[in-house]
């Protein structure tokens, strides 16, 4: 086995997943060439509407299936065993403008079964957050899990960005809330 790192911070790309996020593995028997296989699948979430996205995070809602971290990999079979797993993948973003034409966000994660599904959180420049949940891609109605195959791209139908509650991200946000409460206003809500 070899030790590999599946990144928890991936580079944002408007047209595909970031460089270094989709891992290949393989081996060569004596006298033969190397056969490379995909280890990861990719998910594309397309947002429409009007927002400036400053952060995008994919979270595994099941603690048993990490989406990033350090793993032992058998290069002959592609089997992974977790050394230290992480539940989230963040995209490295400065500011992405979302408009009516739509903007896509790509995340890669190791192939596997994610029984609790996946959650996607998009934070706008005003610190509002929108969350999308993906809980099932099985062909039956009895199952409720996400199955990711290596080398496949899974796509959401476009989702309109709708600002949810604001997140308190820093000391200035907390100060705004405290001042509004002390002034007796409800602006902080």
N, C-alpha and C positions, 0 to 999 in steps of 0.2 A: 504494500500500500504506500501511497504518497500522501502528504498533507497539503491541502489546498485552502485558499481563502476565497469565499464568495463575498463580494463587497457589500457592506451595509450602506455605503454612500456611493451612488452611481452617478456618472456624469449625465446631465440632461442633453438630449438631442431631439430636435423637433420632428425628425423623420425616422428615427430608429432608436434602439437602445444605445447606451453610452459605450464607448470604447473600454474593453476590459471586463464588461459585465457578463457576457455570454461565454461560458467556459467550454472548451473542447477537451476531450480526453482520448487516449488510445494507447496502443502498444504495437510492437512489431515482433513477430517470432523470427527466429534466426533465418535469414535468407529471404524474408518477405518485407514488403513496404508497410508503412504505418497506416492504419485505418483510424481516422478521427471520427468521433461521435459527439453530438451535442449533449451536454450535461444539464442545461437549463432550458426552460421555456420562457416566453415573454408575454406580458400583458400590456395592451394598449388601452388607455382611457382617454377619450376625446371629450374635451369641454367646449361648449359654445356659450354665447352670451357676452357679457362685458365684465372683465375683471383683469387685474394684474396679479398673477400668481407669483408668490415669492418662495413658496415651499410646497413640495409634494411628497407624501409619505405613504408607503404601502405597509400594512400591518397584518401579520398572521394572527387571527383571533384564537388560534389553538396553540397552546404552549408546547405540544409534542412535535410540531413540525416547524423548525426554524426556516426562515427565508434567506438568512445570511449567516456568516460566521466561519469558523474553522472546522474542517472536516477531514477525516481519513477517506481516501478514494482508492478503490481497487481499479486500476486502469484497464484490466481485462474485462470486467463486468459492468463498471460504472456504479457499483454499489457505494453508497456514502454511509459513514457513521459519524455522528456529531461529536466533536471534541468540545466546542463552545459555540452555541447557537444564539442567534439574535432573532427577535420577532419582527423587526422592521427594516425596510429599505427606504432611504431618503434619496431624492434626486437633488444634485447640486445645481441650484438655480439662482440666478441673480434677479431677474424679473421677466416674466413671460406674459405678453399681452394675449388675452383670450378675446375673440370677437365672434360674430355670427357665423363666420366661415369655419370656426372650430380650430382648436389646437390640441395636438396629441401629446400624451405623456407615456413613456415606455418604461416598464420595470421588468427586470429578469429575476427569476427565482429557480431553485433547483426542482427538477422533476419530482413528483411525489403526490401524495394525497393530503389535502388540507381539510380535515373534518369540520373545523369551525369556520371555514371560509376566509375571505380576505376583506380588509377594509382599506379604503383609499381616502386620504385626507388632503385637501387642498387649502392652503392658507393664502389669503389675498393681502395686498399691501395695507389694507385698513385693519388687518388682524382678524377679519372674519374667517370662518372656517366652513368648508362644505365637506361632508362625508358621504361616500358611496360605499355600499356593501355588496359583495359578490358572494353568495352563499351556496350556489348549486350550479354545476354544469354536467350533471349526470342525466342519462336518458330516461330514468324512471322517476316517479314522484315520491317513492319511498326514501330515496337517499337525499341527503343534504350535505354535500361536500364538494370541494373543488379538486379536480384531478388535473394535474399539469403534466403534459408529455414533453419530453425533450425535443427541441427543434421546432416547436409549434408556437404560433402567435395567436393569442386569445384576445378578441376585440370586444369592447363594450359598444353598444349603440351610443351615439353622441348624447351627452348629458348637459343640460343647461346649468351654468354656474348660478347657484342661488346662495347668497350669503347667509350663513347660519349665525350662531352666536359668536361673539368676539372672544378671542383667547387673551388672557392676561399674560403677555410675553416678557415683560420687563418691569423695572421699577417705575417708569413713567406711566405705564398702564395702571398700576396699582395706585399711584398718586392721583390720577384722573378719577378713579372710582372713589377714593377717600374724599377728594374735594367735592365731588357731586353729592355724596351722601351728607357731608357736613353742611353743604349749602341747601340741603333739603330738596334737591331736584332728582328726577329719575333718568337723567341723560345716560347714566352708567348702565342702565338696563339694555 
